[in-house]
Amino acid sequence: MKRRLLLAALVLAGAWYAARPLLRAERFRHDLHAALERSLDRKVDITGLITYSLWNGPGFSLANVVIHEDPGIGIEPFAYVTQLDATVRILPLLTGRLEVSRIVLDEPRVNLVKTDAGAWNVRQFLVKGTQGGAPRSFPEIQVRAGRINLKLGDTKSVLYLSNADLDVTPGAADRIDLQFRVEPARTDRPAQGIGTLTGYGRYRWYSNKPGDLELDLDLQRSAISDLVSLLEGRGAGMRGFLASRATIKGPLDKLALEGSLGLEDIQRWDLLRLAGGKAPVRYKGTLDFQTGSFDLDARAEGKPAPFTLRIKGQDIFAGARWGSLLEFKELPVASLRDLLAYVNIATPERIAIDGKVNGVVSYSPAQGLQGLLETPEATVKNGDAVVTLREARVAVEDNRFRLLPSKLTWGDGQNAEVFGHYEPSGYLLAWESRQFLPIDDFLATQARFVGGEFPLLAKFDQGQWMGKLQFSSNSERNAWTGAFTVRDARLSIPGVASPVVLKSAGVSVLQNNVVIDNVVATAGTLAFRASKRGPQWNVDAPAVDLVELERLFLPTLKRSTGFLRTITRRAPPVPDWLRERKLSAYVNIHELTAGGVPLGECKGLLTWTGATVELAAGWDRDQANAGGKITLRLAGAEPVYSAKGTITRLPWKGSEIEGEIQVQSSGTGLTLLRNAKATGTFEAKALPLTPEDFRTASGAYELSAPRGVPVLKLSSIETTGGPEPFTGQGGTDAEGKLSVELTSARKKMRLAGTLWPFNLEPVAR
């Protein structure tokens, strides 16, 4: 019987083929048009040629076919078809009636539309109008190399299916069979598929409940970056490949999804405990095809599982709002670092971190990376430098990592609290210590891990610090900021013979600008306190000896010169440290001495600008005082001094002397005394030189010491009061004795004495 039917079919096919030249396929256009519209329940336009086709059974090939949409859904056609092959049933054809048994759409552009009411337009091809109704009678439909656009109302989604092969076959009265192969793609990326998804299964109707779907899905090996870009629009440069198999069961609004995936070639990432380059991961969840929402839980195989991952999404057909939540326990820090590198989040390369980390990290295209990481203990290494973090917590904010206050230990049990943040454009690390820490150990440790020289601490060669300090670095600059206290810190200053030892001092730093305040310090044998108010220092010293002061600043006062500069008398160049020196200080010296000789109290404003030092000061001792300005020039090989001032209420034998003084000198030590020359005027009141005291005595003087022996010249001496006015002059002789000759209209008077201590007595004639 079967052989007869086969023979009859062959005869019929041969007769059909032999008769083709005698029959024109165009004569069936009207009948084909009607048959297609009945089968598809849509209006159909056929604008191209109609020819016979026997490849899929007796039928027709139609060019340029448009399958219109239901007007209630939209105005854009359901499909544009380059070529449509329609296979007809043989028995109805023998009776003169065309019935389509199969439709093949070659390279169509299909619009899969979700209406505002939530229904999909494809439903009307499959079932009758009532929900839960029986399937509508329709032919087998095949799509080859098609493009399936996804539309939400009148708006096309950026997602579409390319190179789509689809078979929809009516099965029993209550189901259809499905088989497909598609390549998901996006309109905002180059025209290429993103992975290949295949599936087969069935959809079944029920009279008393919604229908359900059963599908077996297979995602072929695909680049992870492409799959991420399918949802997000960009793949973030992720490396590696993914493949997956899954099953889907249930009603369309609550599909149960379960499957496994494998990862390959994930560089430097052992988060999933890869074995042999692959890591099976089980996942399950739900999918609402009607709304485009899904909820998946994934877990790596193994006990205990190194991580759990949850992914939720909405409107995957319209913008794909989605997010993921990754939770892990006792994950090696190195693995987490590799994971961050895997998703193109850079971390510092100069350090290595060992330890276990627990945490939760979420990611969504809208919020980026968010999370909180915790580690009970982790060691951070850079070469042979090691520090330990305890009870550390890191907040993750997109590409930014904030280290919350954590305990840091380094060196010989030194502890501090650290916090800060890191991002690819720069980082900040802050320390806070409530106990004094060695400065040198701290500097050595921080330099190994964060780099950047601290503008002040780096100049200390010993000492301790306590307080807050932070370092920030970006592409433009490195900057320090903080407030802390130092003690027993030794600071070497260019041009100062002995280091300054800070017994204690407060330091504040703002963007590398350092301010020191509340200083208690020594320099050599000098002790002083200093504080700063605005740009000016206040310096208070209990005792200063001029000899020790000169010794302390001798490297500044007397800079060495080379032989050629000496014989050519050329001044040495001003060093950078001197040229850049700038200081303003109000100085208060309670006891000023010179080689142990008390001079009294001195206070005034000191201004040091480059190679010039100026002191506008006042001097007090007992009832006497003086005031004036001293200028020191340091541009040459030796210092040059000039001074100008006044002296008042200088006591001498019950008299008070006042006057003006100008001093010029250069050099240091005895040379300074030999080169000194002082000139000025004086006036003495109530001078007790005769039985009838002078009311005043005034004149001019010149004092020098060219050979180390003081030489005094007195001139233009005038007296008032007494028995009569006198004029005269005087000075020291070759033996250093002091004498003064006074002359009046009637007599002469001679005074004699010593220059040091200063004394004059009348000499009888």
Secondary structure, 3 states (H helix, E strand, C coil): CHHHHHHHHHHHHHHHHHHHHHCCHHHHHHHHHHHHHHHHCCCEEECCCEEEECCCCCEEEEEEEEECCCCCCCCCCCEEEEEEEEEECHHHHHCCCCCEEEEEEECCEEEEEECCCCCECCHHHHECCCCCCCECCCCEEEEEEEEEEEEECCEEEEEEEEEEEEEEEECCCCEEEEEEEEEEEECCCCCCCCCCEEEEEEEECCCCCCCEEEEEEEEEEEEHHHHHHHHHCCCCCCCCEEEEEEEEEECCCCEEEEEEEEEECCCCCCCCCCECCEEEEEEEEEEECCCCEEEEEEEECCCCCCEEEEEEEECCCCCCEEEEEEEEEEEEHHHHHHHHHHCCCCCCCCCEEEEEEEEEEEEECCCEEEEEEEEEEEEEEECCEEEEEEEEEEEEECCEEEEEEEEEEECCCEEEEEEEEEECCEEEEEEEEEEEEEHHHHHHHHHHHCCCCCCCHHHECCCEEEEEEEEEEECCCEEEEEEEEEEEEEECCCCCCCCEEEEEEEEEEECCEEEEEEEEEEECCEEEEEEEECCEEEEEECCEEHHHHHHHCHHHHCCCCCHHHHHHCCCCCCCHHHHCCEEEEEEEEEEEEECCEEEEEEEEEEEEECCEEEEEEEEEECCEEEEEEEEEECCCCCCEEEEEEEEEEEEECCEEEEEEEEEEEECCHHHHHHHCEEEEEEEEEEECCCCCCEEEEEEEEEEECCCCCCEEEEEEEEEEECCCCCEEEEEECCCCEEEEEEECCCCEEEEEEECCCCEEEEECC
